[in-house]
Amino acid sequence: MATPSFFFFFVLLLAADLVSLSISQATNATCSPPPQPSSAVPIDPNDTDQIQFALNLEHLEAELFLFGALGRGLDSVAPQLAQGGPPPVGAQKANLDDLTRRIIEEFGYQEVGHLRAIKSTVNGFPRPLLDLSSGSFAKLFDQAFGYNLDPPFDPYFSTVNFLLASYIVPYVGLVAYVGTAPNLNGYVSKGLVASLLGVEAGQDAVIRTLLYERADECVKPYNNTVAEFTNRISDLRNRLAMCGIKDEGIIVPLELGAENKTTSNILSADANSLSYARIPAEILRIVYGTGSEYKPGGFLPNGGNGKVARDFLNQS
């Protein structure tokens, strides 16, 4: 057999170098962030208050999910993030099936990460007083139905009850981030909110999907289906926010479905299947349960913390 020539080895070596260079270039092109404009700032001073406002919702989600899955909250898992704020009222471990418990536990730890990310980027404020008692949820569900449910709705009673209670929360955070994003100037601020929004949207989609699987089931002991519960809650949030339809249940009429062709509504979105957006005033009207950003109540009996929420309270 002929001995390989010097030229053969030269070509082989050259090919190896080219492959190595291509891999290196591909790695750099894939992983290196684009250069920022010379005029760009990491965090614009006007961004801070807007991002900090979200801490009210992130604290609410963290405590609901951690307690629901583990029976303990931020004071046990990451006490430094509470910053000395009062412990939540009435939160407890929910009676969940194993699959849902693991999902909710993951969501709880994700919210811990969100709190850490926000506070390490724009600082923050102590956890606000949160009312996560059964009575607080029962009052909200009574509002949604227009009469007192009998027995009062207990979010911790069963898997489906807790999923319905959870249906209330991540979506509010999602639309808040969508509303915040266009008003941010700093590239770090924009990146943070985009990353938070992605996970909030995922949580909302998972909860809505789990409920959609049960859409036609009656919620015991009430004579109302899961789908009807979601529609009632979404209608209530629209009424409280007072800014039109920005919220839809898991089953909708065709005119609200994707391209007017579906009645399934796993993701709540507008006519172009884009996420709805809400401003802070709308968010407070919903989580206070009062329809007024100036009148605290509901999940935040003493009102939200941070400049945005406090400015409204100072005007009341």
N, C-alpha and C positions, 0 to 999 in steps of 0.2 A: 504494500500500500504506500502511496506517495506521502512524503513528509510534508506537513502543512507549511506553507510559505510564510515568510516574514510579513508579506502584504496581508495575508489572512488574519494574522494576529493584530496587525495595525488597524484593520477595519473593525475587528471585534472590540478592540480597546476604544476606538472612536465611538462605536455604537453605544458602548456602556456609558461613556462620558455624556453622550447626548441624552440617554435615558435618565441618568442621574440629574442632569441639568433640567430636564422637563419636569421631573418629579419635584425638584426644588422650586421651580417657578410656579408649578401648579399649587404647591403647598402655600407659598407666599400669596398667590392670587386668591386662594380660597380663605385663608385664615387672617390675613392682615386687614384691619379696618381701613376704610378710605380716609385720606387726609382731610382734616377739618378745614373749612374756610378760615382765612387769616382773621376774619372779624368774629368768628364764633366764640362763644363763651360756654364753659361747662354747665354752669347753673346760673341762670339769670335771677337777680334778686326777686323779680316778680313771680318766679316759679315756685319759690319755697312754700308760701302760704297755700297755694293751690294743691301741691303734692301732700303737704301735711294734713290737709283736710281729709284725705283718704284714710288716715290713721283711725278715724272714728269707725269707719266701716271695717277696716282690717282687724281692729280689736274685737269688734262684734263677731266677725266670722271666726276668729281664732278661738274665742271662748266657747262659742256655740259648738264648733266642731270638736274641739279637744274634750270638753265636758261630755258631749254626746257619745263619743267613742271610748273615752278613757275614764270618765268620772272625775277628772281633775283638769285644771286649766293652766293659764300662763304662769301663775304664781308657783306652780310645781315644775313646769316644763322649762320656762325661761323667765324667771322672776325679774331679771334686770330690765326686760323690755316693758314691763308694767310701769316702771319708773315711779313706784309708790302710789299709783292710782288705786282707788277702792276696788275690792273684789266684786265680781258680778253677783247680782242677786238672783237666786233661784235656779241657777244652772245645775244640771244633774246628768248622770249617765242615762242614755236612752236604751230602750229594749230593742236592740238591733239584731238582725240576722248577721251571720259572720261576714258575708260578702260586703254588705253595706257598712258594717263596722270598720272593716279594713279600708274601704274607700274614704269614709269620713275621717278616720284617723290620719290618713295621708293628707287630706285637705287641711286638717288642723295643723300638722307640721308645716305644710306649705305656707299657711298664714303666719306662722312664726318667722319663716324666712322673709316673708313680705314686710313684716314689721321691722325686722333687722335691716333689710335693704333700705327701706325708707328712712329710718332713724339714723343710719350710718351715712346717708347721702345728704339729707337736708335737716338733720336733727329731728326733734319731735316734741311731744308733750306726754304727760302721764295718761294712763288709761282712763277714759271717762267712766262714770258710773253707768253700768249696763244692767238693764232689767231683762233677764232671760228666763223669768219664772213662767210656769204654766199659765198663770193668770194673765201675764202680758200677751202671750200668744193667743190665749182664748179671746181676749178683748179684740185683737186684730181680726181673728176669724169671724167673730160676731159682726164686726164692721163690714167684713167682706160679704156676708150673707144677708145682712140687714135685719137679723134677729138673733136671739141668743141660742146658740147650739146647746142641745141637751143630750148628754152631759157636756160641760164645757170642754172645748178642744184641748187635748193634752199632747204637746209635741213629743214628749218622752215615752209615750205609751207603747208605740209600736214602730216598726220600720217605716211603714207608709206615712204615719203621722210625722215622723222626724224628717222624712224626705220632703213632705209638704211644708214643714217649717223651714227647712233649708232652701226650698224654692224661693223663699222671700229674699234671701240674703245675697248670694253671689251676683245675681243679675243686677241688683242695685249698684254694686261695686263696678260691674262691667260698664254700664251706661254712664256712670260717673267718670270713669277713665276715658271713655270715648269723648265725653264732653270736655274733659280737661286737655286732652292732647293738642288740639289746634291752638290753644292759648299759651303753650310753652315756647320758650325761646332758646334755652340752653340745650346743647346736644346730649349732655349727661341726663338732664331732666327728661328729654324726649325718649331716650333709650330706656330709662327706668320705667316710665309709664307704659311704654310699649310692651316691655317684658312682664309687668304686672298684669296688664290687660290680657295678654295671651293666656296666662294661667287662670285668671278669673273667668274668662270665656270658656275655657276647658271645664272648669268646675261646674259652671252653669249648664253646659251641654250634657255632662254626665248625669247630673241630677234630673234634668228634663227627660233624658233618655230612660232612666230608671222609672220615672213616673209614667212615661209614655207606654212602657211595657205593661203598666197596670191601669191604663187609661179608663177602661170600662169597668174596673172593679169598684164596688161600693166601699167607701171608707166607713168601717164599723165604729160605732153603731148607727151611723147616720145613713139616710137614704139618698146619698149624693155620691156620684162617681169621682174618681181621682181627677178626671178631666174637668169636671165641673168645679172642683175645688181650685184648680189652677186658673180657670177662667175667672172665678170670683176674686181671687187674689190679684190677678193682673188688672182686672177692672177697678179694684180698689186703689191700686197704686196709680192708675191713670187719673182717677177722681181726686186723690189726695194731691198729686203733683200739679194738676190743673193746666196741663200743657198739651192736651190732645192724646192720641193713641201712640204710646211709645212702649207698650207692654202687651203681650198676648199670651194666652194659655197654650197648652200643648195640642189642643184640637181647635181649629178655627174654621169659619166659613171660607169657601173658595176665594172670595174676594180679598181675603187676607193671607191666603196661602202663597207659596212661592210661584211666581208667574201666574197667579190665579188658577193654578192647576192641582194644588194639593190641599187637603184638610189637615194633614199631619203638620206639626209645627215644632219640630225638635229645637230649632233655633229661631228665636224671636227676632224679626228683622223687618225693614221697611219694604216699599214696593220694588226697590232694586236689590233686595237681599243684603242691605248694608245695616250695620248695627245702629240702633237708636242711640241718641245722646241725651244726657240730662245735665243741667247746671246745678251747682251746690244748693240753691234755694229749693229746687225740686226734690233733691235727695233728702234734705232735712224735713220737708213736708211729709215725706213717706216714712222715714225712720222714726220721726216723732209721733206719727199716727194722728196728727192734729190738722194736717192740711195747711199748716203755717210754719214758716221758718223762724218765726218770732216766738212760738209757743212750744216749749219742749214737752216731751212725754214719750209714751211708747217704750222703745228699747233704750232711749237716752233720757231718762226722767229729769236729769239736771241740765240737759242740753249737751251738745257736742263741745269738744275742746278745740283749741287752735283759733287763730285770728278770724278765719272766715266764719265759723259758726258763732264765735263770741260777738263779732260785729253785729250779727243779726239780733242776738239776744240783748245787746246793749241798746238797740233801737226800740225794743218792745216796751 
